[in-house]
């Protein structure tokens, strides 16, 4: 039985959003509605849900609590998929995945928490395959975007000696959810070294990275997110490291940094980002670069594009899947351009073409 056949028996245009009243959740609800889906807004706090005004806009709002499995079952009734936007995902992901499994609906989340994504891969792969449904952890700015760019850059290569991911933000005004997740997420971060998930060095290594303009050379610190987990599930790579520039880290560490502020009618902030991915084999390197605005707002079209493709039967396989494993990465990224993303892929000889190699 295909995914498409399963969806045809469900309310295929009804997509639940858990954490709908949160900052990212509201962007996801709006993007679903823009694409003609029927968002089902789910939250843990009925007063916050009422204040968010979903029902005033003709949307159905429900409550559900991860500590009450029956409430999650009721919240997912009549839906085809659920998108989890409520962190910390170490607390919300597994209960909601279990509810999605009971309801036989697809599950996606936007976690940057490595331990959460890894647990879903390890514990729910076989049950999801048996149920003929798709679970996608880390389908957000951190995780999903890096995986898609790395997959697109790798192209027809069977393996890579090294993948390096450089992330540059011109600022980072964290949401309350980001701050709470940072307090909760104390697990040791992982990199890929010699082909295996390995705890990364503490203190974190620092280096400089030559980003394209407008960022240019930036001081960076190694800070792996969920791209390590999802890339490691389907790409053969000996070493993978992720670096974030220091400017957003200073913002994040400053308790007085305010939350995001809308800069246009869509609610997007003025924050800009760049993700620069280097994939190297023994002789050559390939580079994929993605640019956009507002990491929280950008997560919405990224995860909704994935949900739409799954519901339309365009996912490659069932079970717990990584973004780059499930979709044609280049085609997927092109679907987000030019409104949400610009991206390019470059190729060149590794030896003697230093412009394609980060300065370390």
Order of alpha helices (4+ residues) and beta strands (2+ residues): alpha-beta-alpha-beta-alpha-beta-alpha-beta-alpha-beta-alpha-beta-alpha-beta-alpha-beta-beta-beta-beta-alpha-beta-alpha-beta-beta-alpha-beta-alpha-alpha-beta
